[in-house]
Amino acid sequence: GFTISVHDGRKHVPIFITENMVGHKLGEFAPTRLFRKHSGVKAKKGVELT
């Protein structure tokens, strides 16, 4: 395979191209948004979650 740098809007991300990636657009392999996990369930005082 080859290593290609793909721009994601902020920086260039190195992508290693494998055989099963052929036919796809390169931008599909460079995530553009940062996911920071959903907020969790807040525990009430004195109640323990199991």
C-alpha positions in Angstrom: 0.0 0.0 0.0 0.8 3.7 -0.1 0.7 6.4 2.5 -1.1 9.6 1.4 -1.6 12.7 3.4 -5.3 13.9 3.4 -6.3 17.3 4.6 -9.2 17.2 7.1 -9.8 21.0 7.3 -7.2 21.6 10.0 -4.1 19.5 9.3 -2.9 16.7 7.0 -3.6 13.2 8.2 -1.5 10.4 7.0 -3.6 7.6 5.6 -2.2 4.1 4.7 -4.1 2.9 1.6 -5.0 -0.8 1.5 -6.6 -2.9 -1.2 -10.1 -2.7 0.2 -10.0 1.1 0.2 -9.7 1.3 -3.6 -12.8 2.9 -5.1 -13.6 5.1 -2.0 -13.0 8.8 -1.7 -9.9 9.6 0.4 -11.9 12.0 2.7 -13.9 9.1 4.0 -10.8 8.0 6.0 -9.8 11.3 7.5 -12.3 12.2 10.3 -13.1 15.9 10.4 -15.0 16.2 13.7 -13.7 15.5 17.2 -16.2 13.4 19.2 -15.9 14.0 23.0 -18.3 11.4 24.5 -21.8 12.1 25.7 -22.4 13.4 29.2 -23.0 10.6 31.7 -25.8 10.0 34.1 -25.2 12.2 37.2 -25.6 10.2 40.5 -27.7 11.6 43.2 -26.2 12.2 46.7 -26.1 9.1 48.8 -27.2 6.8 45.9 -24.7 4.4 44.5 -24.9 3.2 40.9 -24.2 -0.6 40.5 
